Amino acid sequence: MGLRDWVFGGDETPLETANRLRGTAKESPDEVDVDRLVGLATEPEEHAVSRAAADGITALAEQRPGRLFDHVSELIEATTVLEGVGSRQRGVFARALEHVAREDPSVVAPEADRLVASLEAELEADKKPGSDVYIDPDKAAGLSHAAAAAGIDDAEPLLERLRRHSEPTVSDAAREALREL
């Protein structure tokens, strides 16, 4: 029990919780409360909470991607948020999925339709007239690599379209993913 818990009765704000979990994910990835971390990242009330928790997910994905196996569905759902709170982290979630797919493709493969739909929605929303949504290069790259690692052949036509995208990160990732498929 920390001093704040003792003095103030233990009420942590969501941002304080996200920051604490982020630190734990970086320093002790085997000890972090993954359910709580993913929940704060994918269902935030403010950008700062999502950003802090997403940073923890990045650390976890890089060090212990297996800890995220039970959260593939939530991570894919989080990549579909194109506007509003949490939308700025969609690339982080896609990169986490890439790490998970490389660790064990069979965990991501059952979500193939949703992964492809999220990637397609990103491409369709890019520079759409009347919209401020632009393609997130990290999301496009992460989901492209995740699709390839999981052997999702249905992504091939979409990867072909992404290969011709003007954003170099997007086109390079699609090219690499097509080679992997």
Protein Blocks (a to p, Z undefined) as FASTA:
>chain_A
ZZklmmnoopacfklmmmmmmmmmmmmmmlpcfklmmmmmmmcfbfklmmmmmmmmmmmm
mmmmmlmmmmmmmmmmmmmmmgdehklmmmmmmmmmmmmmmmommlmmmmmmmmmmmmmm
mmmmnopghiabdcdfklmmmmmmmmmmnopaklmmmmmmmmmpmblklmmmmmmmmmmZ
Z
